[in-house]
Amino acid sequence: MTSKKDLFLLYFLLLTEIVILMNSKLVINSVIESSKIFILKIFPSLMPAMVIGLLLVKLNVHLIIPKFIKNLFKKLFNFDDAMSSIFIISMICGSPSSASFINEYLNNGKINEKTAENMLCCTHFINPLFVIAGVGLGVFNSAKIGIIMLLFMYLSNFIKAFLLRKNFVSIKLANNIKNKKISLIEMFKNVINISMLQLLTILGIVIFFNILISLIGEIFNINEPFRTMVNIILEMTSGIIKISTLNISLPIKMFFSYYSLTFGGICIWMQTISMITNKKIKYFKYFIFRLF
């Protein structure tokens, strides 16, 4: 027997389809614009970062991390080698790639699900290339502003990692467990396949949320400032682009752009969840940590 929850979802989906059909031109334009945003703004910075990051993880990047950094992270955040690797690569590659690295370590048994939940909270780094070039230069015509935002983002996650230090649990791996050896070519092909599938998922999520934003704006006829707020809540990239068009002072634009980056938007939240496969992860704490 179908539950009330399922019936509600069925009616909601039917209603959504009717609304889409009634606003087909708007939806088509939204799909086109979303695809442009993805191709021009998201894909160029995310794809190479995701591929290189996964290769670093698979090649045991912790082996080349200087010992003094490992010791410092152990003292400050209670990180072991695996956690230090996730944190450092996430700083370089950004979100939602960081969730993919966490998933890789989960699959290899190098971290447990509790640690994964807490690592998600303190590894929300937006790709540095996007922050400096996309936001700093693209929105404010200043790489310096982008660098300042990036440094504040690093500081924020360092503070969060310190606050969560008691929640990180190291796993002692059995000595007899051996990783399956594969050739570098096979590893590269595997990483490319994983990255492209994840990027297609991200594209689908970006399109869905931008359609939702367009429909909300059309149906409720909301003004530009409120529409920008809806953008920030739902989809980060288009939200920041909207912020750049508002008739407000530069410091306020910088504040809202920075908050949009740290908040991430529900779109990035869904992208992050999509990266963690077949694991019992509770995401409530991750959502709370996105608010500050």
C-alpha positions as CSV (number, residue, x, y, z in Angstrom):
1,M,0.0,0.0,0.0
2,T,1.3,3.4,-1.0
3,S,2.1,5.6,2.0
4,K,0.9,9.2,2.4
5,K,4.4,10.4,2.0
6,D,4.7,8.6,-1.4
7,L,1.3,10.0,-2.5
8,F,2.3,13.5,-1.6
9,L,5.5,13.1,-3.6
10,L,3.6,11.7,-6.6
11,Y,1.2,14.7,-6.6
12,F,4.1,17.1,-6.1
13,L,6.0,15.6,-9.1
14,L,2.8,15.8,-11.3
15,L,2.2,19.4,-10.3
16,T,5.9,20.2,-11.0
17,E,5.6,18.6,-14.5
18,I,2.5,20.7,-15.2
19,V,4.3,23.9,-14.1
20,I,7.3,23.0,-16.3
21,L,5.0,22.4,-19.3
22,M,3.3,25.7,-18.7
23,N,6.7,27.5,-18.6
24,S,8.5,25.4,-21.2
25,K,10.4,28.3,-22.8
26,L,11.6,29.5,-19.4
27,V,12.8,26.0,-18.5
28,I,14.6,25.5,-21.8
29,N,16.4,28.8,-21.4
30,S,17.3,27.9,-17.8
31,V,18.8,24.6,-18.9
32,I,20.8,26.3,-21.6
33,E,22.1,29.0,-19.2
34,S,22.9,26.4,-16.5
35,S,24.9,24.4,-19.0
36,K,26.8,27.5,-20.0
37,I,27.6,28.3,-16.3
38,F,28.7,24.7,-15.8
39,I,30.9,24.6,-18.9
40,L,32.4,28.1,-18.5
41,K,32.6,28.5,-14.7
42,I,32.4,25.1,-12.9
43,F,33.9,22.4,-15.2
44,P,37.3,24.2,-16.0
45,S,38.2,24.4,-12.3
46,L,36.5,21.3,-11.0
47,M,37.5,18.6,-13.6
48,P,41.3,18.9,-13.3
49,A,41.2,19.3,-9.6
50,M,39.0,16.2,-9.2
51,V,41.2,14.0,-11.4
52,I,44.5,15.1,-9.8
53,G,43.0,14.9,-6.3
54,L,41.8,11.3,-6.8
55,L,45.1,10.3,-8.3
56,L,46.9,11.7,-5.2
57,V,44.6,9.8,-2.9
58,K,45.1,6.5,-4.8
59,L,48.9,7.0,-4.9
60,N,49.0,7.5,-1.1
61,V,49.8,11.2,-1.0
62,H,50.4,11.0,2.8
63,L,53.8,9.4,2.1
64,I,55.1,12.7,0.8
65,I,53.5,15.1,3.3
66,P,56.3,16.5,5.4
67,K,56.5,14.9,8.9
68,F,56.3,18.3,10.7
69,I,53.0,19.1,9.0
70,K,51.6,15.7,10.0
71,N,52.7,16.3,13.6
72,L,51.2,19.8,13.6
73,F,47.9,18.5,12.3
74,K,48.0,15.7,14.8
75,K,48.5,18.1,17.7
76,L,46.0,20.8,16.5
77,F,43.2,18.6,15.0
78,N,44.0,15.0,16.1
79,F,44.4,14.0,12.5
80,D,46.1,10.8,11.4
81,D,47.8,10.5,8.0
82,A,44.6,9.8,6.1
83,M,42.8,12.8,7.6
84,S,45.7,15.1,7.0
85,S,45.7,13.9,3.3
86,I,42.0,14.6,2.9
87,F,42.3,18.1,4.5
88,I,45.3,19.2,2.5
89,I,44.0,17.9,-0.9
90,S,40.7,19.5,-0.1
91,M,42.4,22.8,0.4
92,I,43.9,22.5,-3.1
93,C,41.0,21.0,-5.0
94,G,37.9,22.3,-3.2
95,S,34.3,21.1,-2.8
96,P,32.5,18.9,-3.8
97,S,35.7,17.1,-4.8
98,S,36.6,16.8,-1.1
99,A,33.6,14.5,-0.6
100,S,34.9,12.2,-3.3
101,F,38.3,12.0,-1.5
102,I,36.5,11.1,1.8
103,N,34.5,8.5,-0.1
104,E,37.7,7.0,-1.5
105,Y,39.2,6.7,2.0
106,L,36.0,5.2,3.4
107,N,36.0,2.6,0.6
108,N,39.6,1.7,1.5
109,G,38.8,1.4,5.2
110,K,41.2,4.2,6.2
111,I,38.6,6.2,8.0
112,N,35.3,5.3,9.6
113,E,31.8,6.9,9.0
114,K,32.0,9.0,12.2
115,T,35.3,10.5,11.0
116,A,33.8,11.0,7.5
117,E,30.9,13.0,8.9
118,N,33.2,15.3,10.8
119,M,35.7,15.7,7.9
120,L,32.8,16.8,5.7
121,C,32.2,19.7,8.1
122,C,35.7,21.1,8.0
123,T,36.7,20.4,4.3
124,H,34.3,22.7,2.6
125,F,36.9,24.5,0.5
126,I,35.7,26.1,-2.7
127,N,38.3,25.5,-5.5
128,P,41.0,28.2,-5.3
129,L,41.0,28.8,-9.0
130,F,37.2,29.5,-8.9
131,V,37.6,31.8,-5.9
132,I,40.5,33.8,-7.3
133,A,39.7,33.9,-11.0
134,G,35.9,33.3,-11.0
135,V,34.9,35.5,-8.0
136,G,37.9,37.7,-7.4
137,L,38.6,38.7,-11.1
138,G,35.2,37.8,-12.6
139,V,33.0,39.6,-10.1
140,F,35.3,42.2,-8.5
141,N,38.1,42.6,-11.1
142,S,40.6,42.0,-8.4
143,A,42.6,38.8,-7.7
144,K,43.5,40.3,-4.3
145,I,39.9,40.2,-3.2
146,G,39.7,36.6,-4.3
147,I,42.9,35.7,-2.4
148,I,41.5,37.4,0.8
149,M,38.3,35.4,0.6
150,L,40.3,32.2,0.1
151,L,42.4,32.9,3.1
152,F,39.3,33.6,5.3
153,M,37.8,30.3,4.0
154,Y,41.0,28.4,5.1
155,L,40.9,30.1,8.5
156,S,37.2,29.2,8.9
157,N,37.9,25.5,8.2
158,F,41.0,25.4,10.5
159,I,38.8,26.7,13.3
160,K,36.1,24.1,12.6
161,A,38.7,21.3,12.5
162,F,40.0,22.4,15.8
163,L,36.5,22.5,17.4
164,L,35.8,19.0,16.0
165,R,39.2,17.5,17.1
166,K,37.7,15.1,19.7
167,N,35.4,13.5,17.0
168,F,38.2,12.2,14.8
169,V,39.0,8.5,15.4
170,S,42.0,6.8,13.9
171,I,41.7,3.3,12.5
172,K,44.5,0.8,12.9
173,L,44.8,-1.1,9.7
174,A,45.7,-4.8,9.8
175,N,49.3,-5.4,8.5
176,N,48.1,-8.3,6.3
177,I,45.8,-6.1,4.3
178,K,47.3,-5.3,0.9
179,N,45.9,-2.9,-1.6
180,K,45.3,-4.4,-5.1
181,K,48.1,-3.2,-7.4
182,I,47.0,-1.8,-10.7
183,S,48.9,-0.1,-13.5
184,L,49.2,3.7,-13.6
185,I,47.3,3.7,-16.9
186,E,44.4,1.6,-15.4
187,M,44.3,3.9,-12.4
188,F,44.2,7.0,-14.6
189,K,41.3,5.5,-16.7
190,N,39.5,4.6,-13.5
191,V,39.9,8.1,-12.1
192,I,38.7,9.7,-15.3
193,N,35.6,7.5,-15.4
194,I,34.8,8.3,-11.8
195,S,35.4,12.0,-12.3
196,M,33.3,12.3,-15.4
197,L,30.3,10.4,-13.8
198,Q,30.5,12.7,-10.8
199,L,30.7,15.8,-13.0
200,L,27.6,14.7,-15.0
201,T,25.8,14.3,-11.7
202,I,26.9,17.8,-10.7
203,L,25.7,19.1,-14.0
204,G,22.3,17.5,-13.5
205,I,22.0,19.0,-10.0
206,V,23.0,22.5,-11.2
207,I,20.4,22.4,-14.0
208,F,17.7,21.2,-11.6
209,F,18.3,23.9,-9.1
210,N,18.6,26.7,-11.7
211,I,15.3,25.5,-13.1
212,L,13.8,25.7,-9.6
213,I,15.2,29.2,-9.2
214,S,13.7,30.4,-12.5
215,L,10.3,28.9,-11.7
216,I,10.2,30.5,-8.3
217,G,11.1,33.9,-9.7
218,E,8.5,33.6,-12.5
219,I,5.6,32.2,-10.4
220,F,6.0,34.5,-7.4
221,N,7.2,37.5,-9.4
222,I,9.9,38.3,-6.7
223,N,12.1,41.4,-7.0
224,E,15.8,41.2,-7.9
225,P,17.3,41.4,-4.3
226,F,15.0,38.6,-3.1
227,R,15.7,36.6,-6.2
228,T,19.4,37.0,-5.5
229,M,18.9,35.7,-1.9
230,V,17.0,32.6,-3.3
231,N,20.0,32.1,-5.7
232,I,22.5,32.2,-2.8
233,I,20.5,29.6,-0.8
234,L,19.9,27.2,-3.7
235,E,22.9,27.6,-6.1
236,M,26.2,29.3,-5.3
237,T,27.6,30.1,-8.7
238,S,24.5,31.8,-10.1
239,G,24.0,33.5,-6.8
240,I,27.4,35.1,-6.9
241,I,26.8,36.2,-10.5
242,K,23.6,37.8,-9.3
243,I,25.3,39.6,-6.5
244,S,27.7,41.3,-9.0
245,T,24.7,42.9,-10.7
246,L,23.1,44.4,-7.5
247,N,23.3,48.1,-6.9
248,I,25.0,47.9,-3.5
249,S,28.4,48.9,-2.1
250,L,31.6,46.9,-2.8
251,P,32.0,45.8,0.9
252,I,28.5,44.4,1.0
253,K,29.0,42.6,-2.3
254,M,32.2,41.1,-0.9
255,F,30.4,40.0,2.3
256,F,27.5,38.3,0.5
257,S,29.9,36.7,-2.0
258,Y,32.1,35.3,0.8
259,Y,29.0,34.0,2.7
260,S,27.7,32.4,-0.5
261,L,31.0,30.6,-0.9
262,T,31.1,29.3,2.7
263,F,27.4,28.4,2.7
264,G,27.8,26.6,-0.6
265,G,24.1,26.5,-1.4
266,I,21.8,23.5,-1.3
267,C,23.0,22.6,-4.8
268,I,26.6,21.9,-3.5
269,W,25.1,20.2,-0.5
270,M,23.4,17.7,-2.8
271,Q,26.5,17.4,-4.9
272,T,28.5,16.5,-1.7
273,I,25.9,13.9,-0.7
274,S,26.0,12.4,-4.2
275,M,29.8,11.7,-3.9
276,I,29.4,9.5,-0.8
277,T,28.2,6.1,-2.1
278,N,26.6,3.3,0.0
279,K,27.6,4.7,3.4
280,K,25.5,5.5,6.5
281,I,26.4,9.1,6.8
282,K,24.4,11.6,8.9
283,Y,24.5,14.9,7.1
284,F,22.7,17.1,9.7
285,K,26.0,18.3,11.3
286,Y,27.4,19.1,7.8
287,F,24.3,21.3,7.1
288,I,24.7,23.1,10.4
289,F,28.4,23.8,9.8
290,R,27.5,25.4,6.5
291,L,25.6,28.2,8.3
292,F,28.8,29.8,9.7
